[in-house]
Amino acid sequence: MRIVHALLTVAAVLTAGSPIPPDPGPASDIGVVADELGLPGVAFRVVSEREVIENVDYGVDGDGAPIDDATPFVWGSVSKSVTAATVYSLAERQVLDIEATVNTVLPEGDSILSGDVTIDDLIHHTSELPHDVTELDVWGRTERALDVVPTLDVTTADRGTFRYSSLNYLLLQAIVEKVTVERFADVVARETGVHTVGAVAPGHVPFFTFPRSIDTGIDSAGMGYGYLSGSIDELARYASRQLTAPASNSPETVPTGSGTAYGRGWYVETLPDGTEMRWHSGAVPGYFTHVALVPERHLAVVLATNRYGELEADKLASAARSLVLARLGVDEPRAAGFGLYEIAVIALSTLAVLLALCAGRILFRIKTPPSRWTTVHILMAAIAGGVLYFGMPMLTGAPISTLARWAPDVTLLFWILLAELAVIAVALVPRVLRQWTTAHV
């Protein structure tokens, strides 16, 4: 899915103003956002290197328990900065060399990477690996990333240009497993102090605008790119440490081509007043997180919620933007009205109703005399079905099986439309046969 689009939308979250103490008033804007967007649970922290400035927990987890300091969330692509910090810590201890070619350290990947791709290329997304979602988000996968690498069926172009791909961080996880001969989570805990959990409550995806429970699960081979998980307090402590961590403040970045840079697992941008901002958002089906660092101002903002669907990414990103800007003293309204998700559901639902009426009309008027247009109608239904069947995966960039996890309502409407088109085509066939028989009697 197009996680990069959601990330770049959130990128503008901190673009003006100076941080001010949060308003301690009784009306929580976190609760307002959660209610308006149908977020079952939200956790929000503003921290410095020494203290928690703001602490808000709202709603419930997927099991109905109140959100609190210990409620685990899946961190999504925020995991990438943790992986990068782990790799750089190992490099400092000379366990591996950042400038070494990947195939030298990980020969299991030599079928998918050119020989000059380095570990640093993986960290900065300059290996030219594609963001192939068919190789990602395999829930319940218990293998190590090291075991999955030989099964990857992808190819790269020439290295050197930024191209966001979670496969880079799957390979980084495999490298860590290879050089340490340890579980990835254990190495992360030792090198970065981040302790992850092995299970989370169900998350939620939108289902005709309402939150629907989904067992997000953990992809053990995907911890390096998106499936580290832990409480909001664990994530906030990590963010607090990164305000002064060398790996998260390195000037080594590459341009993304979208007005930001990327360095060591963080997007990097410069605010209008010259202050540098480092941030990353993360999303898996059912969970969304966002972490922003402003080291010069000794401020980090952490947001986590247990609802996420790809088609409503823009609206959730806009909400994150509004919440963070409020902490910077800037009042900016969130996106209102119908977004891409609502438009898609309304359009597909309307089409499904129209086709249902058409199918019903055909089915209950069996004796209607055939016309010369009947064959054309059959062909139109067949062509429309083919376009839908092959076009939907191309449009979304994911197979239907993957889309079902990110947008189950859209997937359901997809199958309903296909079924209706098939019914229409099949119901018209007897009329054509009668027409043909009559013409040849």
Residue, then its C-alpha position, 0 to 999 in steps of 0.5 A: m500500500r502507499i504508506v509513503h503518501a500518508l507519511l508525506t501528508v503528515a510531514a507538514v505536521l510541524t511547519a510553524g510556530s514555537p512550542i508552548p506548554p499544552d493547554p491543561g483545560p478539561a476539554s481534551d482535543i484528543g478526545v474530540v479527534a477520537d470521537e469525530l474519526g471513530l478512533p476506539g483508542v488513542a494514546f498521546r505523549v509530549v516529552s522532553e529529555r527529562e520529563v513527560i509534558e503531556n500525557v493523554d490516554y483515551g478510549v479502549d483497546g481491541d479487547g475493550a480494556p481502557i487505554d493506559d500506559a501499558t497498552p501495547f500498539v504496533w508501531g508500523s514504520v516507526s520501527k525503521s528508526v529503531t532498526a537503524a539505531t540498532v544497526y548503528s550501535l552494532a557498527e559502533r561496536q564494530v560488529l558490522d561495517i555500514e559501508a560494507t556491501v550487503n551481499t558480502v554480509l548477507p549472501e542470501g540476498d545476492s539474487i535480488l541486490s546488485g553487488d554494489v548495494t551497501i548497508d547504508d543504502l538499505i538504511h537510506h532507501t537508496s538500494e532501489l528495492p521496490h515497495d512490494v506489498t506482496e512480500l510484506d505484512v504476512w501475519g503469523r509469519t514466525e520465521r526470521a527475516l534471514d529465512v525469508v530473504p531467499t524467498l523474495d521475488v523482487t529485483t532492483a534498479d541502479r542504486g543511488t536514488f531514494r525509493y522508499s521500500s520496507l524491504n530495505y529494512l527487512l534485509l537490515q533485520a536479516i543482517v542483524e540476525k546474521v551477524t549476531v546469531e540472536r533474535f532480532a527483538d533481543v538485539v534491539a533491546r540490548e542495543t537501543g533499550v527498546h523492549t517489544v511485546g509479542a502480542v497485541a490486542p486486535g486493532h481496527v479498520p474502517f468498515f463502512t465508516f465504523p471501526r471493525s476489529i481485526d487481529t493485526g498479529i505480528d509478522s516476526a520477519g517484519m519487525g525491522y520495518g513495521y512490526l515492533s510493538g510496545s506501550i505508548d510509554e515505551l515509545a515515548r521513552y524511546a523518543s525522549r532518548q532519541l532527542t540526544a542520540p547521535a544516530s537520530n541527529s546525524p547530518e547524513t541524509v539523502p533527498t527524497g524528492s518531496g521537500t524532505a530528506y531521509g537520514r538513519g530511519w527518520y524523515v528530516e525537514t527544516l521548519p520555517d524558523g530554521t529548526e530541524m525536525r525529524w519524524h516518521s509515521g507508521a501504519v499496519p492494518g489496525y494501528f497508526t503511530h507518529v513520532a516527531l523529534v525537535p532536538e533543538r527545542h528539546l521536544a518529542v511528540v508521540l501519537a498512537t491509535n488502534r485504527y487505520g485503513e489505507l483509504e482514510a490515511d489522509k484524514l488521519a494524517s490531517a488529524a495528527r497534523s492538527l494535534v501537533l500544531a496545537r502543541l506548537g501554538v498554531d491553530e489549523p483546522r483539520a480536513a473536513g468533509f468527505g475524504l477518499y475513503e468516504i467517496a470510494v465507499i459511497a461510489l462503490s455502494t451506489l454502483a452496487v445498488l444500481l447493478a442489483l436493480c439491473a440484475g433484478r429487472i433482468l431476472f424477474r423479466i425472463k420472458t422479455p423478448p430478446s433484442r439485438w442489444t442483448t449480446v452487446h449487454i452480455l459483452m459489456a458486463a463481461i468486459a466490465g467484470g474483467v476491468l474490475y477484476f484486473g484493474m482494482p489490484m493495479l489501481t490499489g497497488a496490492p492484490i485483493s487478498t492484501l486489500a482485504r486486510w487494509a479495506p475490508d468494506v471496499t473488498l466486499l463491494f468489489w466481490i459484490l460488483l463482480a457477482e452482480l456483473a456475472v449474474i447479469a451476463v449469465a441471466l442474459v445468455p438464455r435470451v440470446l440462445r432463444q434469439w438464435t434458435t428462433a432465427h434458425v427455426 
